[in-house]
Amino acid sequence: QVQLVESGGGLVQAGGSLRLSCAASGRAFSNSAMGWFRQAPGKEREFVAAISRSGSSTIYADSVKGRFTISRDNAKNLASLQMNSLKPEDTAVYFCAAGGVFGMSRSSYAYWGQGTQVTVSS
């Protein structure tokens, strides 16, 4: 079992930065791949970024590549998403997720946080 709590969302101007954090409880964190997804109003939840159990591999959606960086600290049971050069189209609720498969699919992740709102103004 892994319980996840996101933090760090907020309102930022276009071009600004935010850092999202995902605090995990449970011993399974270091055995779990971690992912970030987002959901804008009226849209499907979409993949943003993922990191492997060890942190040695990462994957990103094309829309955020070069702007967002996913990381993790297994000693602290913490995953993060650094978001730079934010755009209004990045506005969404951001969710962190944990699962046994490192991938881009929502079905790879069994555990989800409650989400944190990110709003980027133009």
The 8 nearest C-alpha neighbors of each residue, nearest first, counted from 0:
[[1, 25, 27, 2, 110, 26, 24, 28],
 [2, 0, 25, 24, 27, 110, 23, 3],
 [3, 1, 24, 23, 0, 25, 4, 110],
 [2, 4, 23, 112, 22, 21, 111, 1],
 [3, 5, 22, 112, 21, 23, 113, 6],
 [6, 4, 21, 20, 115, 114, 112, 22],
 [5, 7, 20, 19, 8, 115, 21, 4],
 [8, 6, 19, 18, 20, 9, 17, 5],
 [9, 7, 117, 116, 115, 6, 19, 17],
 [8, 10, 117, 118, 116, 11, 7, 17],
 [9, 11, 118, 119, 117, 12, 8, 120],
 [12, 10, 119, 15, 120, 118, 9, 13],
 [13, 11, 120, 119, 15, 121, 14, 10],
 [12, 14, 86, 121, 85, 15, 120, 119],
 [15, 13, 84, 85, 12, 86, 16, 83],
 [14, 16, 13, 84, 85, 12, 11, 83],
 [17, 15, 83, 82, 85, 84, 14, 18],
 [18, 16, 82, 81, 19, 83, 7, 15],
 [17, 19, 81, 80, 82, 7, 20, 79],
 [20, 18, 7, 80, 79, 6, 8, 81],
 [19, 21, 79, 6, 5, 78, 7, 22],
 [20, 22, 5, 78, 4, 77, 79, 3],
 [23, 21, 77, 4, 3, 76, 20, 5],
 [24, 22, 3, 76, 2, 77, 21, 1],
 [25, 23, 2, 1, 3, 22, 76, 26],
 [24, 26, 1, 27, 0, 28, 23, 2],
 [25, 27, 28, 24, 29, 1, 0, 30],
 [26, 28, 30, 25, 29, 1, 31, 0],
 [29, 27, 31, 30, 26, 76, 25, 1],
 [28, 30, 31, 73, 27, 52, 26, 53],
 [31, 29, 27, 28, 52, 32, 99, 26],
 [32, 30, 98, 28, 99, 52, 29, 97],
 [31, 33, 51, 52, 101, 98, 97, 99],
 [34, 32, 97, 50, 49, 96, 31, 98],
 [33, 35, 49, 96, 95, 48, 97, 50],
 [34, 36, 95, 48, 47, 94, 96, 49],
 [37, 35, 46, 47, 94, 45, 93, 95],
 [38, 36, 93, 92, 45, 44, 91, 94],
 [37, 39, 44, 91, 92, 43, 45, 42],
 [38, 40, 91, 42, 41, 92, 90, 37],
 [41, 39, 42, 38, 91, 43, 92, 90],
 [40, 42, 39, 43, 38, 44, 91, 92],
 [43, 41, 39, 40, 38, 44, 45, 37],
 [42, 44, 38, 45, 41, 39, 40, 37],
 [43, 45, 38, 37, 36, 42, 46, 39],
 [46, 44, 36, 37, 43, 38, 47, 105],
 [45, 47, 36, 103, 48, 60, 35, 37],
 [48, 46, 36, 60, 35, 59, 45, 37],
 [49, 47, 59, 35, 58, 34, 46, 60],
 [50, 48, 34, 58, 57, 33, 35, 59],
 [51, 49, 57, 33, 54, 56, 32, 34],
 [50, 52, 32, 54, 56, 53, 101, 55],
 [53, 51, 32, 31, 54, 30, 29, 50],
 [52, 54, 55, 51, 29, 56, 73, 50],
 [55, 53, 51, 52, 56, 50, 71, 70],
 [54, 56, 53, 51, 57, 50, 52, 70],
 [57, 55, 51, 54, 50, 58, 53, 49],
 [58, 56, 50, 49, 51, 59, 55, 54],
 [57, 59, 49, 48, 50, 56, 60, 102],
 [60, 58, 48, 64, 47, 61, 63, 49],
 [59, 61, 47, 62, 63, 64, 48, 46],
 [60, 62, 64, 63, 59, 47, 65, 58],
 [61, 63, 60, 64, 47, 59, 66, 65],
 [64, 62, 66, 61, 67, 60, 65, 59],
 [65, 63, 61, 66, 59, 62, 60, 67],
 [64, 66, 67, 63, 68, 61, 83, 59],
 [65, 67, 83, 63, 64, 84, 82, 68],
 [68, 66, 82, 81, 63, 83, 65, 64],
 [69, 67, 81, 80, 70, 82, 66, 65],
 [68, 70, 80, 79, 81, 48, 50, 67],
 [69, 71, 79, 78, 80, 68, 54, 50],
 [72, 70, 78, 77, 79, 73, 54, 69],
 [71, 73, 77, 75, 74, 76, 78, 70],
 [72, 74, 76, 75, 29, 71, 77, 28],
 [75, 73, 72, 76, 77, 29, 71, 28],
 [74, 76, 77, 73, 72, 22, 71, 23],
 [77, 75, 73, 23, 74, 72, 22, 28],
 [76, 78, 22, 72, 75, 71, 21, 23],
 [79, 77, 71, 21, 70, 20, 72, 22],
 [80, 78, 20, 70, 19, 69, 21, 71],
 [79, 81, 69, 19, 68, 18, 82, 20],
 [82, 80, 18, 68, 67, 17, 19, 69],
 [81, 83, 67, 17, 16, 18, 66, 80],
 [82, 84, 16, 66, 85, 67, 15, 81],
 [85, 83, 14, 15, 66, 16, 86, 13],
 [84, 86, 14, 13, 83, 15, 16, 89],
 [85, 87, 13, 88, 89, 119, 14, 84],
 [88, 86, 119, 89, 90, 120, 121, 13],
 [87, 89, 86, 90, 119, 91, 85, 39],
 [90, 88, 87, 86, 91, 85, 119, 118],
 [89, 91, 118, 88, 117, 119, 87, 39],
 [92, 90, 39, 38, 117, 37, 116, 93],
 [91, 93, 116, 38, 115, 37, 114, 117],
 [92, 94, 37, 114, 115, 36, 91, 116],
 [95, 93, 114, 36, 35, 112, 37, 96],
 [94, 96, 35, 112, 34, 111, 36, 21],
 [95, 97, 111, 34, 110, 33, 108, 35],
 [98, 96, 33, 110, 108, 32, 31, 109],
 [99, 97, 108, 31, 109, 32, 100, 107],
 [98, 100, 31, 32, 107, 101, 108, 97],
 [101, 99, 107, 98, 102, 32, 108, 31],
 [102, 100, 32, 51, 99, 50, 107, 49],
 [101, 103, 104, 100, 107, 49, 58, 34],
 [104, 102, 46, 105, 49, 101, 107, 48],
 [103, 105, 106, 107, 102, 46, 108, 45],
 [106, 104, 107, 108, 103, 46, 45, 36],
 [105, 107, 104, 108, 109, 103, 98, 100],
 [108, 106, 100, 105, 104, 98, 102, 109],
 [109, 107, 98, 97, 106, 105, 110, 96],
 [108, 110, 98, 97, 107, 111, 106, 96],
 [111, 109, 97, 96, 108, 1, 98, 2],
 [112, 110, 96, 95, 3, 97, 113, 109],
 [111, 113, 3, 4, 114, 95, 94, 5],
 [112, 114, 94, 4, 111, 115, 5, 3],
 [115, 113, 94, 93, 112, 92, 5, 116],
 [114, 116, 93, 92, 8, 5, 6, 117],
 [117, 115, 92, 8, 91, 9, 93, 118],
 [118, 116, 8, 9, 90, 91, 92, 10],
 [119, 117, 90, 10, 9, 11, 120, 116],
 [120, 118, 87, 11, 12, 90, 13, 10],
 [119, 121, 12, 13, 87, 11, 118, 10],
 [120, 13, 87, 12, 119, 86, 14, 11]]
